[in-house]
């Protein structure tokens, strides 16, 4: 993500329970095949894919959108002319190129390829880090240095300010500082009030009255209902019509998305996007096991699980303002109940430490189901217009 915490793209990798063999040739081919199949509807953002020399000839690349795809190669894998020629041909077709772990020797030996490389993925702990970054900024100012191995928000802020782009693997799992006694903003209070009213199934006219007092929220709701995704042939201009057209549960979901944007300080677009992915992921995964209403509840669980980070207040304080079901509360507070294991699985995937497979087994969820749900959720979140 960039210095303003907007998501530039996602780096995809292969997880295994034992943590071994992640970057094998076989896994690179499998990764390309899965991503190529699932991300056909992605309209924005970049996919950073670890590749090797043999995978540059993969048939999966033929079905991917070059403008959305960045092929990541290790610098030591680019010692032969054949790989360089293949990369240059793929770049000519529109694929982005990235190199991981560039050294000064690599920079001297690959002057033909270097102007085509858009992203240099670097570990700040590398001995030649400072010298390589200086050389890139001087010789290739249009290229981006991307800092890997970011482990804290403090570290992110330091590097993002200097270099612009950072890969933040544990974004959802690192707490952000907040004051436990912080007062809820007026916007937060307004949406929490609407959420509670929707939970109580109050009359649409009462919801309309509250929405009419907030011109910004009303505008966003009308823009949302009139977006292309709904496929309406007639423009909706009435708040009452918009609420009636959406229905209570979709309105509740939309209000949660709006709630996550009401922080007065330190709002993170990236954290919001990943929260949406989490909510959508657990919802999609549960559709084969739970009822429709329970799967929809899991979207609420996924989104609410990040509200403390997004709003800067403890989740317990949020739950005091809106009454949710006991099953939802149980998942949020202790990761227990029927919904808790799904949320635990989502968190394990985000940590990328190999634990996800073991957590999926008791849920009777296959790797294919997890991958499909996760990538589908990513596409849904990226294409969502809020």
NUPA-864669 format. One record per atom (N, C-alpha, C): x, y, z. Coordinates in pm, whole numbers, plus 50000, padded with zeros to 5 digits. Atoms other than C-alpha are relative to their C-alpha. Layout:
% NUPA-864669
XYZ...
***
This chain:
% NUPA-864669
500844988150000500005000050000500885012450000499234987750010501045036249955500035007350133499814992649875501895062550214498695004450063501314996149949498205072250246499144987850034500635012749963497335035650315498904995849903500865005450104495535029549987500644987249945499495012650054495854994249850500385002049853499534999750139497964993849534499804986449935500185013350054497814956449492500204989650109499875011149906498034922349657501084990549952498995010050030500924898149674499444986350036500565013349978499794862149636501114990050024499035010249970501654833249786499314987050037500545013349973501214796349862500284996150144499855004349861500624784150217499964984850010500025014249968501434749350341500104998250151500015001949854500904735150693501374999850063498665001149941504594727850745500875012049967499254988050034505684761050595501134997749903498925003250092508024743150353499514999249856500325001650142508144742449975499105010649943500944989850043506234774949940500325005249861499614994050127508244787649644500494989849898499605010050096508674755149455499415002949864500494998050137508204754349080498564995249986501365005550009505114732349116498995009550061500944990949934503494756549359499835013049923500134988050083504254786249133499004997749888500965003350107502354769048852498594999050056501335001549939499464760249085499435013650038500434986649961499324795849214499505007949880500414993050122499164810348863498654994849950501245005950051496394786148765498795004450082501114996249912494224794349068499655014749983500254985650011494644831949043499415003449864500524997350135494064831948666498544996249988501395004750009490814812748713499055008850081500904993349906489424833149003499935015149984499964985450003490414869048925499645006049864500364995250134488894872748579499145012650005500894988449992486444899248704500615011650079499354989249927488964920848890500175012149909499984988050085488654956448757501015010450046499044990249952491174975248972501004993550093498975005549912494374969349164500914990549926498995008550061497444948649090500124986750074499725013149943498204911849146501504997449987498585003150000501834905549245500154984950017499925014650000502604869149160501444995349996498675006050002505754850649254500094990049885499855008750116506984833548938501444995049992498665005350027509934813248819500164998849849499735000250144511534808148478499024991249924500885009250072509384778248382498565004949996501394995349997506104794948486499765011749905500174989250098506764823348240499374994749871500615006250118505574798647973498634994050031501265006049956502444789048169498835004649915501214996550075499164787747977499105009250081500844991549915497544805048275500225014849973499724985950028499264837548183499215005149880500744995950120497344837447855498605005150033501374996149965494034842148038499965011750098499974989149902495184869248281500025013649931499984986450052494764906448232501375006050026498634995249979498294919548174500095012950081499934987149932497514954548301499844998850151500215002049857496514940348642501004990350062499135010749954499344915148673501475004450002498574997149985502894920448804500704986850031499255012549983505274890948767501245002850082498914997849906507724888749055501034988849984498905009750014511084871748992501105003250100498824997949917513994866649228501175004049911498894995050082517124884549106500934988649956499105011050034519154852149114499414990949891500645008250104516604836148874500145006349862499904992850128517444861348604501445000349950498615000850044520954849648523500124995049857499935005450136520064833548189499255008949903500594991450103519194851547866498584995849967501345004950037516144829447804498935006350088500994994149908514324842148115499835014949974500064985650028515194878148035499205002749873500734998450127513894874547679498514997750020501425002749972510644859147805499355011550076500554988749924510144887248057499805012249912500134988550090510754913747793498804998349907501155002750087508164896947569498695001950076501204998349918505614895947853499765014750034500134985649973506324932147937499445007249878500514994050124505664941247573498504997649986501445003150004502234924547609499225008050104500684991849900501484947147907500154995650143499795004649864502524926748210500985009150073499054992949917504204945248494501094990550047498885008249957507594933048611500525004950135499424996849870509084931748960501154990550028498855008249961512384919049097500145000650151499805000849856512934907249452501494998050031498635001949953516314911349623501065004449903498994995150094518194931849364501285003950074498684996249946521924936049433500685009449902499254991250089524464960049288500524992449879499555008250113525884931749074498864997649902501165002150086522404924248942499715012749919500294987450068521904961048857500995002649887498974997750103525184962248663499854990349883500045010450103524494930248470498704999749919501315001050066520894937048359499475013649954500394986450040520824971948210498925000049892501065000750101518574960647924498644998050066501275003349934515904947048160499555010750099500334991149889516054973148436498995011049967500984989450028514125001448260498564994849992501355005950010511174977248222499474995450135500435004749868511064967848590499305011450073500784989649934508324987548761500135000050151499985001349854508854974449115501234992050044498875006949938511944965149314499614996850143500385004249866510964944749619501254998050084498774999849920513554950549891499724997250146500015001949855514204939150246500965010350059499174989349944515514968350451501204994750077498885005949926517804944150635501154995849909498945003750093519794936450319501195009550013498804991949981523374948450341500135011149896499864990250107523194966650006498745008549981501294993350014519714980950068500155014849965499884985550020520725017650091500615003349865499334997150126523055016649791499124996749880500885003950110520574998349568498865010049985501104990550005517735021949660500465013349941499474987550056519925052249581500204998849850499775002250143520855037449245498684999949923501315000550065517215030249158499405014049988500584986650002516075065249252500725009249902499224991550090518885080649044499834995749854500025004850138518815058448734498604997149948501335004350043515165046948728498925006650086500934992649912512995073948891498544996149983501405004050021509775059648742499704986450064500205012849934510305026248918499695002250148500394999149859508965019249266500844990550084499395008749900510925006049560498904995850096501045005449912508624983449761500684993250117499365005449881509694976050117499214987950050500635012149946508964940550237500314998650149499755003449860508914925750587499635011350096500484989749907507034954950744499294992950116500525007549886506174943651096499225008550099500744991549907504544973651266499545012649928500494987550058502605005451194501085010850007498914990249987505565025951319501014998349888499075002950108507865008851071499415003749864500654996450125505335013250793500065015149977500014985550015505035050650856501385005449964498644995450026508815054850852500424997249855499585003550134509375036350523499085005849893500944995050101506205047350342500255014649969499744985850021507075083850390501195002149908498804998750081510455078250222499854993649862499995007950123509725051949958498654998449933501314999950065505995053649897499214987250008500745012650003505095016549879500614989950098499565010349906505274989150141499064988049992500815012149988504064953150166499804997450148500345001249858502264949150498499214987150016500645013249999501514912050548499054998150117500805002349880500034914050898499115011950034500744987649980497934945250852498824998250095501225001949920494744931151007500294994950141499735006649874496504914651298500905007950094499194991549913498534943351441499135011450053500864990049938496704965651687500515014049972499674985950011496595002851630499695006650134500194993449871496895025851929498685007550004501214992249981493625039852061499805002750149500304996449862492365056552375498694993350041501215007249959489865034352560498825009050035501074991249957487895064352680499565009849891500304990750108487625081252340498495001049977501434997650023484235096652265499654996949855500455003050134482285084051967499675012849925500324988350081482045109151684498505000449972501434998650028478625122651589499584991049884500315008750113478795103551259499904985450042500035013749949479565071051440498724997650079501225001349919476705076751686498764999249911501155000050091474295084051400499814986449935500115012850070475085051951215499714988750098500325010149899475045031051533498525000550035501454998549974471565044851598499194993649889500705006050113470455034951249500144984850000499795014549993471985000351290499054993650102500895005349897470004995151609498555000249953501364998950051466795007051440499714989049897500175010650099467324982751153499884986550069500085012349924467934954751403498614998050060501345000649939464574963151561498885000349896500984999950110462834963751218499005011650013500894988549989461444998651274499435003649863500674996050124459165013851014500975007749909499134993450097460875025850695499925015250012500164985549989459455060750753500855005650114499154995549890461345063151083501475000349958498645000150052464585053350911500225011949906499914988750093463895079350644500225013150075499884987749923463535106550908501435002150049498624999049952466975098951053500955002849885499134997950116468615096850712499895014249946500194986450051467135130450615500785010450078499234990549920469095147050895501494999549967498605001550037472385135750740500114999949847499994998750147472785148650384501104991749936498895007850057476145131450330499654985349992500385014149997474865097250433498884997349900501095001650095471695102250226500524999549857499414999650134473745111149919500704986849968499275012450021475935080249962499054988149981500975010950015472905057550000499375000449861500624998950133471275070849681501014996649891498965003550098474575068049494500214984949996499815014549990474925032249617498874992549932501155007250056471415021249520499895002249850500074997150143471755037649177501254995849924498795004650067475145022049100499674988849903500245009750107475494998748805499754985950053500125013549946475654968249030498574995850027501395003549973471934970049108499194998149872500665002050128470944971348741498615006049989501324993850005467984994348800499845008249872500254992550123466395009548492499505014150027500514986849961464905039048680500815005050119499214994549892466915062148902499165001950126500684998449872465895061149268500425013350062499704986849944465645096349415499435001850140500644999249869463625089549731500734991050099499365008149896465275077750052499114988350041500925010749962462155057750137500044988849897499895010150106462345040149802501324992550010498685006349991466045033549849500044989750111500035009349887465515017450190499144987949968500915011050035462574997050062500624990949895499385007750107464524986149754501124991150055498895007749943467534975049960499514988550088500415009849899465724956850239500855001650124499374997449872466744955650602501424994250013498675005949983469684931350593501035006649909499034992750083471414947350290500265014150051499804986649943470834981450452500924999150122499165002049882472404968350773501464998249958498635002150050475464956450578500605013049950499504987450054475784989750399500345009750113499744991349887475555008550728501294996150073498745004449939478404987350869501185005349920498944994750085480524997350570500185015050023499934985649972479665033850636500565002750139499514998549862480355029551008501524999450003498555001849999483885018250933500745012149945499364988150058484555051550758499825012450087500354988249921483465074351042501095004350097498924996149908486765075851231500485014149968499524986450019487855111751282501525000649988498554999549995491505102551318500594986649959499265012150035493795077651149499254990049915500755009450084491335062850898500944993249901499165007750091492975035350690499174993649890500735006350111491505027750346500384985349981499555013950017493604995950331499364991050103500605008149894492314983350664498514998149976501425001450034488734990250555499824989549891500125009550111489254970950232500244985750047499725013449950490784941250411498914995250095501125003849913487934941950663498814995349916501085004150091485434939850377500294986249943499615013250052487374910550231499764989450107500215009649892487304893350570498534996850017501435002249983483564898250607499404991949887500545007150116482784886750256500534985649994499405013350003485174857050284499264990450093500665009249906483574842050595498554997849960501375001850047480114848150447499954989749887499995009350113480954830050122500354985950045499575013249955482684801650303498884992750074501055006249918479684795750529498764996049921501225002750077477104793550250499754985249978500175014450022477734756350204499684992550129500155006849871477334748950576498875005650086500994993449915474914773950730498875005649915501134993950071471594789950641500415013649943499724987150063471464821850433500135011050105499974989449898470714843650737501244998850087498805001849919473574828150936501255003949923498874995750083475974833350646500095015249996500024985349999474884869850636500495005450134499494996049869475564872151008501524999450005498545001150000479114861150939500655012149932499474987550057479624891550717500095010650109500004990549888478684912451022501164996850095498905004149912481144892251233501345004649943498734996450064483964897850983500265014950004499844985550000483374935250956500185005450141499924994949863482804941251327501324996050067498755004549938485984921851410501155009849979498964990150026488004950951270499605014150042500484986549968485924980051400500855006850107499164993649898488184985451701501215006749936498874994150070491114991551465499565011749911500474989850092489065012051219499515012650071500584988549929487305034251474500895004950113499144995949890490045035151735499364998850136500675002149871487775022852015499864985050023500145014349972487434989152191498684994449944501205006250057484954964952033498894999350104501015000649894483174962152371499195012950005500714987349999482304999052349499025001049883500895000250116480844994552002498794991350028501095009449974478754964952118499025005250105500924993749906477264986352394498985008849928500844990650073475735008652128499014993249906500895007150091474144982451904499874985650047500265013549950472524949752011500104990049886499835010650097473754919951810499634986750064500375013149945472884883151849501124994750089499025005849909474624863052118501094992449923499025007450080476314841651851501035009349939499084990150057477814872651686500925005350109499194994949890478964886752021501044989950047499105010649954480494853452120501214998749907498905000950098482544852051799500945012050012499194987949995483724887951837500845000950127499314998649872484694886052203500984988850027499155011549962486104850852238500354990849885499835008650117486164836251884499334986450022500715012349969483724810452019498684998949925501315002050062480294797351919500114994749859500055005750134479234786351575500775008449898499344991250095480764816851401501505001550027498624997549961484074818451589501054993149914498985006850080485984791651393500195005949861499884993750132485214809051061500865012650009499214987949980486634841651195501464996550029498635004449970489684823351332500734995849873499405004150127490304808350988500385012249917499714987850076490084842750823501265006850053498834993749939492644856451068501274992149971498835008350029494964826851006500495002149857499634997550139494904832950631500775013049988499364986850007495884869250684501414999750059498665000849941498874858950896500994992649911499175007450096500194835950624501154992750068498985007449928502044813950870499844984949988500195014350021500804780150748498974993750091500945005749904498234776151026498594998149942501365000150054495174780650803499524985949968500425013550040495144744850675499524991950119500395007649882494994729851024498695005150060501254994349947492194753651127498824996349911501085003350094490194745050814499514985650016500365014249992490204707550884498774997450086501205002549918487684707651176498725005849939501174994250065485384729350965499574992149877500255008150120485494703050687500045008549874499834990950114486604730350447501264996049924498855003750081488914721350159500805012349961499144989050046491814742350032499365007049880500644994150118489894747549707498875009650041501084991349953486894761849895500545012850063499394988349937489104784850098500545009649895499414991550103490994797649794498935007049918501054994250082487844803049590499255011050075500724990149922486034821349869500855012550025499124988749969489044842949953500235008949878499784992150121489764853649596498725006649952501284994050036486064859349526499705012150088500214988949908485884881449834500885011849964499104989250041488894901349715499445007449879500584993650119487304907649376498785008350036501224993049957484004917549540500355013150070499604988149925485754942149773500625010549908499364990650091487884957649497499005006649907500984994650095484854962349271498855007350069501084993649926482604975849547500155015149996499984985550008481715012349502499255005850121500614994549879481115029649837499895015349990
***
